[in-house]
Amino acid sequence: VVYFRNPSVPACLEFEKNVLMGSDFTNRVQGMDAVFEDISKSGLLAYQFGISQVPHVVIFNSRGDQVGEVVHPIDVAQLGALMDSSRK
């Protein structure tokens, strides 16, 4: 799970508080690697993935294949489904 963020974007702060710090996400992310990529410090990875809007989450499976992505406004149900599907 790679989460692209910018701390100066209110939508990122809201997403982090209401979703990423919640128990549903915490339970789902168990056993997965999660990376918070702050694009205000370096935009290289975001550029490589074609990320132009934050918050943005990219999900990979254990083989490193991208299985999906969600962008603001993030549908929490879709995010959960993608995280679940990445385990298959």
C-alpha positions in Angstrom: 0.0 0.0 0.0 1.5 3.3 -1.1 -0.2 6.4 0.1 0.7 9.7 -1.6 0.1 12.7 0.6 0.8 16.3 1.1 0.4 17.7 4.6 -0.7 21.1 3.3 -3.8 19.5 1.6 -6.7 19.4 4.0 -8.2 16.3 2.2 -5.1 14.4 3.1 -5.3 15.3 6.8 -9.0 14.4 6.9 -8.3 11.0 5.1 -5.5 10.2 7.6 -7.6 11.1 10.6 -10.9 9.5 9.5 -9.6 6.4 7.6 -6.0 5.6 8.0 -6.0 5.9 11.8 -9.3 4.0 12.1 -9.6 0.4 13.2 -10.9 -1.0 9.9 -7.8 0.2 8.0 -5.5 -0.9 10.8 -7.0 -4.4 10.8 -6.9 -4.6 7.0 -3.2 -3.5 6.7 -2.0 -6.1 9.1 0.7 -8.2 7.4 1.1 -5.7 4.6 3.7 -3.0 3.9 2.4 0.5 4.0 4.3 3.5 2.8 3.4 7.1 3.3 5.0 9.1 0.5 5.0 12.9 1.2 5.1 14.5 -2.2 5.9 17.9 -0.6 9.4 16.5 0.2 10.0 14.6 -3.0 7.7 14.2 -6.0 9.9 11.7 -7.8 7.9 8.6 -6.9 4.6 10.4 -7.5 5.9 11.4 -10.9 7.0 7.9 -11.7 3.5 6.7 -10.9 1.7 9.5 -12.7 0.2 10.9 -9.5 -1.1 14.4 -9.9 -3.7 14.6 -7.1 -3.6 13.7 -3.4 -4.7 11.9 -1.4 -4.0 8.9 -3.7 -3.5 5.3 -2.7 -1.9 2.6 -4.9 -2.3 -1.1 -3.9 0.1 -3.8 -4.9 -0.1 -7.6 -4.4 2.8 -9.6 -2.9 4.3 -10.1 -6.4 4.6 -6.3 -6.8 1.8 -6.1 -9.4 -0.4 -3.1 -9.1 -3.9 -4.3 -8.4 -5.6 -0.9 -8.2 -5.6 2.7 -7.0 -8.0 5.2 -5.4 -7.9 8.9 -5.6 -9.7 11.7 -3.8 -12.5 11.6 -3.0 -11.5 8.1 -1.8 -14.3 5.6 -1.6 -13.4 3.7 1.6 -15.3 0.6 0.6 -13.4 0.4 -2.7 -10.1 0.9 -0.8 -10.9 -2.0 1.5 -11.9 -4.2 -1.4 -8.7 -3.5 -3.2 -6.7 -4.2 -0.1 -8.5 -7.5 0.3 -8.1 -8.5 -3.3 -4.3 -7.8 -3.1 -4.0 -10.8 -0.7 -5.3 -13.3 -3.3 
